[in-house]
Amino acid sequence: MKPGSAFSQTTTADKDPAEIPGSEIPYEKFLDCIHCGLCTAACPTYLETGNENDSPRGRIYLMRAVVDQRVELSESVRGHLDLCLDCRSCETACPSGVQYGRLIEPFRVDMQHLDAKEGRGAKNDWFHRWILYRLFPYPNRIRLSLMPARVMQFLKLDKLVDILGIPQLLPQKLKRMHNLLPRLKPVEPALPEVLPAQGTQRARVALFTGCVSEAMYSHVNRATARVLQANGCEVIIPRSQVCCGAIHYHSGSDDEALKFALQNLAAFDQEGLDAIIVNVAGCGAMLKDYGHIAEEISGPTAEQTARLKQFAGKFKDVSEFLFELGPIAPEGEITLKATYHDACHLVHAQKVQNQPRKLLELIPGLTLIPLNESTICCGAAGSYNLTQPEMADQLGKRKLNNILDTGAEVVISGNVGCTLQIDSQIRQARKPLHVLHPMELLDLSYRKQKPVF
């Protein structure tokens, strides 16, 4: 029932719709849920807590009850909604096609708007303002901030810092950032704006390089570009591209997310491009959702919304694109036992599951071992492992145990957040495992090189 119905009038007073989170969400989206409960077995938080309020079905009940003014948006209700990873595993499991992401994301945006009016929330929190919003979306700022860490790792002083317990003196979120920090590779020069295809040109693509991924895993972007070149693609890398905006949007800062979206729209000349390639699952899901997001927020004009919808259709995950193009088989042998982890925003949000596996099966000597609960979230979920540490750790350990059960030497992940999370769990457990992107292994095979750990 919609707000204002007989059912919703059981509350003491009707509020201004502008003060009710979710009131602008098309109400039919709530009604798509038939409450069958098939989503519960796929929901990571429900698997850990067993609490119906921590399941997709339960959260839809809560959001709808808030919209109907049957339930106040209390701290308890907020807690259950904030605990959601937005992994969208429930969408894969749902037989009714419930668009859960199109419910939880705009609802959270509305919650943040309400918080901002009351002088609290993400925009008034130091960690969001200074770290998530002013550091993470900017690769050059991240590189600069990581210089001391690079020096300490090079001199092996980081181990001394850990032995002395200095990280324990940091605020909780900064301590977690320290624990997530991987072994950093040397800073590489910027990619040229145009990379020619090798052999006969089969496609012309642009490469989205991202923010955290470019600052901390720039070698993955370079491997991706080389794999595309090896498959006959001319690769364009626009210098004016920016963060996809996922960090902002998923924490409720839709105005800043829109600015990033419009900057990217201006940066990529779509004429003559067969696709814009993304190698980070979280970024890809956000970029492909630009059209939906433009419809959900109040900022963009009708023209901007139409252009963002068209723009969103250009994005392809690199595995998805190569599979459709028809990959040239690599020849270099890599004799490793590997297991593949399905990044949530690749398998659930983008529906890309078999393509990465099919590409990896082309590598001579590589043995892929199935991973139990491969599609269950590892607990990274963007900045979730910083804002919801307890649940993130529970899910991280669950994922690591499943990985160890495979006996694999290498874990393959198509998302920078998953890579950071899984790698951190491996290091804390002191296990001799390595996390690689699918493009890193393909690149080595094309170049007939062996991985060096």
N, C-alpha and C positions, 0 to 999 in steps of 0.2 A: 504494500500500500504506500502511496505517496504521502509526503508530509502534509498535514492538514486533514487527513482521513480520520474516520471515527476512531480507528485504532491508535493513531498518534495523539489524539486529543485526551488520552489518559494522563498526559503530563500536566503539571500545574499551570504552565504558560507556554504559549508558542513563541519561539524566538524568531528574530529576523533571519531569513534564510542565509544571509551573508555570514552569519555567525555560526552556522551549522556546517561542520566539515562534511564533504561529500554531497552537499545538496545540489551541486551542478552536474554530478555524475548521472548519465542516463539511467533512470531507475530500473529499466528492463535488465540492465547488466547484473543487478543484484538478484533479480528473479530468475536468471538463467540457472542459478544453483538449485538443484533439486534435492540437496541434502542427502545424497546417497552414501557419502562417506568414503568413496573409493580414493579420494585425495589423501586421506589420513595416512595411509601406508606409504605414501610418497613424500610426505612432509617431514623434513629433517627435525624441526623443532618439536613436532608431535611425537616423533619416534623417540626423542630424548626425554620429554616431560610426561607424555601420556595425558596431557591436559587438553580437553576439547577446545578450550579458548585459544590454544596454541596451534590449532589446525586451520587449514584454509576455510573449511566449512564454518568453524567457530568464529573466525575473524570476519567472514562475510556476515554472519549473524550480528556480530558486534557493530560493524560499520552500518549495516542497515538499521539496527536499533537506534543508533545515534542520529541517523538521517530522519527516522520516524519520530524522534524526540521521545522515545520510550526509555532510553538510557542516557545518562550524562556521560560526557567524555571525561571520565575520572582518570586518576593516575593508574588505576588498575587496568582500565580499558586501554589506555595508552601503552602500558607495559606489554600487553599481549600483542598489540599492533606493531610496536617497535621491535619486538623480538622476531618478527617475520624477516627472513633473509631476502625476500623478493626473488627467490631462485626460480620460481615459476614451474617447479616440478609438478605442482598440482594441475597445471594446464595440460601437461602431457598425460597425466592419469585421468583427467576428467572426461567422461563420456558425453557430457552435455555442452562441451565447448565453452565453458565459463572463462571469460577473459580476466583472470584474477589480477594480472599486472595492470590492467586498465581500471581496476578498482583501488588497489592498495596504493599505487603511486600518486594519483591525483588526491586521494584521501589524505595521504601524508603531507602533500603540498598544502592542502587546506589547514591541516593541523599546525604546520609551521607558520602560516599566515596568522592564525589565531594566536599562536605563541608570541609572534612579533608584536602584535597589538598589545599584548599583556606584558611586554618587556622581558620575555624569556625566549627559550628555544635556541635553535642552531645559530641564528644570526647574532645572538648575544652571548654565545659560548666561545671562549678563547680558542679552543681547539679547532672548531669549525672556521672561525674568522681568520685565524693566522696560519693554520696548518692545512686544513682541507681546502679552503677557498683561495688562499693567497700563496700557497706553496705548491701543492700537488698538481694543479692544472698547468704549471709553467715549467717545462723541461730545463730551461737554463737556470732557474732558481733552484730546482732540485739538485742539479749538478753542482752548483756553487755550495749548497748546504752540505753536500756529501763529500766535499774536498777533505775536511778533517778525517772523515771515516776512511777515505781512500788511503790517506797518508798513514793512518794508524794500522790499517790492514797490511799495507806494504811493509811497514816496519815491525809488524806482528805485535804492536802495542795493544791492539784490541783484546788479545787474550789476557794481557796483564790487567787491563781495565776490568774485564769480567772477573778475574781472580780476586781483585781488590774489592769487588762488589759495588763499584761506583754506579752502575746502572740502577741499582736498588734505591738510590737516592733521588732518582728522577720521578716526576709525576707519572702516574700509572700509564697514561696513553703514550707518553714519550718513551717509557720503559718498554712498552710493547713494540713501538716502532724500532727501537734498538734490537729487540729480539727477532724481529722480522727481517732485519737488514741482511741481505745475502753477501756472498763474496763478490765484490765489485770488480768488473773487468775494466781495463784502461779506457779512458774517454776516446771515442773515435771521431774523426772529422765528419762534418756534415755531409750527407748524401748529396750528390749533384742533382740538379733539377730534372735532368733527363738521363735515363739509362737505356742504351739501345738493346734491342732484342738480339739474342744469339741465333744465328741461322735464319731461316725464313720467318718473317714476322707474322704471327698468328693473331695478335691482339694488341690493343693499346689501352693501358690501364694507369690509374693513379694509385699511389700508396698512401694510406692514412697512417701516420707514424705515432700518433698519440702523445701523451705527456709523461706519465710515470714509466711507461714502457720504453720511450725513447731515452729518458734520463738514466734508467737503471738496467735496461736490457736492449741497448741500441744494437747489439750484435744480432739480435733476433730480427730486427728490421732489415739489417743488411743481408742476413741469410734469406729472408723472404724475398727481397729484391733480386738476389742472385737466382733463386729458384724460379721466379717469374721470368727472368731473362732466359734461363736455360730452357724454358718452355715456350720460347718465341714471343715474349711480351716486351713491348717497349713500356718502360715504367716512368711515369711522371711523378715528381715529389714537390708539390707546391710549398713554397717557403712560408706563405702566410696562413697556413692551416693552424688550427688551435685545438685545445682540449675538446672532446665531444660534449662535455657538459654533464656527464652522468653523475659526477661527484655532487654537483650542485642540485640537480633535479631530484636525485634520490634522497637528498636531505631536506627537500622542500624549498630550495632557492630557485624557483622557476624563472624569475626575471633574468638572473645571471646565466642560467642554462640556455635561455632563448638567445642571449647575446652571442654565446659561443656558437650556437646553431647557425645564426645569420652570418657570423664571420666565416664559418666553414662553407656556407653556401656561396659566399663571395669569392672564397679562395680557390675553389675547384671549378675549372672551366669544363663543364660536362660535355661540350660539343666534341665529338670524335672519340669519346671514351667508351670502351666496352663495359667497364666497371670501375668502381673505386674499391680497392682491396683493403681489408682490415684483418689483422692477425691477433687481435685481442678480443675475446668473446664479449666482455662487458661493454667495450666501446662499440662493437658491431651491433649489439642489441639496442643500444641507445641510438646510434646513427640510423638504424633501420626503423626506429620508432619516432623519428623526427616529425613525421606527418601526424601520427596519433597525438603526440605531445602538443603540437601546435593547436590541435583542436581542443585540448583539455585545459589550456591556460588562456588567460585573458589578453596577453600582450600582443600577439601577432595580428597583422591585418589579414583580410581574406586573400590578398595576393601573395603575401608571405607564406600563409598556410598552404596555398596551392603549390607554390614553388618548393617548399620544404617536403611536401608529399612526393613530388616528382624526384627531388634530390634523394630522398630516403630509398627510393627504388633502385638507385645506382650502386648501393653498397653490397658487397659480397665478402663473406669470410674467405680467406685465401684457399682453404681446403675445398670449400664449396665451389669456388671459381675454377680451380684446377681440375676438379673432378668433371665439371661440365665441359671444360675446354678439351679434355682428353689428355692426360699427362703423358709426357715422354718418360719412359722408364729409365730410372737411374741405373748405373752399372757398378758403382763402388760397393764392395761388400762391407757390411757392418755386423759383426757377429756379437750381438747383445741380446739378452733376454729383457724385454720391455713390457710394461703394462700401460694402458691408456686410461687416463681419468677424463670423464666427460665434464667439461666446464658447464655449469648450469645455464649460463646465458648463451651458450652455443647449442646445447642439446635441447633445452626447453624453450628458450625465447626465440632462437633462430631455426630450430628443428634441423640442425646439422649434427648427425651422429655417425653414419656409416662412412661418409666421405673421407674424414681423416684416417680412419682405419684402412680403407682401400688404398690410399696413397702410401701409407706406411708399409703395407704388404708388398709394395713394389720394390722395397729395399732388399737387395740380396743379403741373406744371412741373418736378418732381423727376425727374432721370434716374439710375437705378440701374445702375451698371456692374459686371459680375461680377468677383469677386476670385479670382485663382488661389490655390490652397491655402487657401481661406477657412476650412476646418475644422481646419487645423493650428495648434497653440497658438502664441501670440505670445510666450510665455516668462514671462508674469505669474504665473499659477497661484498666486493668493493671495500668500503671502510668499516664494514660490520665487525671485523676482527679487532678493530680499535674501539668501537663504541659498545659492543656487546661481548666483552672478553670471555665471560664464563661459558656461554653457549658456543662461541667460536672455538674455544679450546676443546670442549667435549666433542664437537664434530670433527675437529682436526685430528684428535686422537683416534676417533672411530675410522676416519679415512686412512690414517697411517697403519692401523692394525690390518685393515683389508689389503693395503699395499704390501705389507710385510708377508702376508699369507701367500702372495703370488710367487715369492722367491725371485722377483725381477731385480735387475741391476740398475734399471733406468725407469723413471716415471715420466710419461709424456703428457703435457698439459698445453692447451691452446689458449690460456688466459693468464695474464701477468699476476692477477690477484691470487689465483689458485697456486701458481708457481711459488710466490712468496710464502703463502700459508703452508703448503706441503713441505717446501724446503726448510722452513723454520721448524716444523714438527720433526723432520728427519734429523736436523742438527741437534735439537734438544734431546732426542732419543739416542744420539751418537750412532747412527746407522750409516753404512757405506753405500748410500744411494744418491743418485743425481736426478735432477728434474730438468727436462729439456722440452723445447717447443718442437712440434712436428717438423717445422721448416728447418730447424737446425740439423736434424738427422737427414732430411732430404738433401739439404745443401751439401753436407759432407759426402753423401753418396754420389751426387752429381759431380763433385770435384774429386771423387775417389780418394778421400781422406778419412782417417780414423779419428774418433772422438778422443780428446785429451782431457782427463779429469785431474 
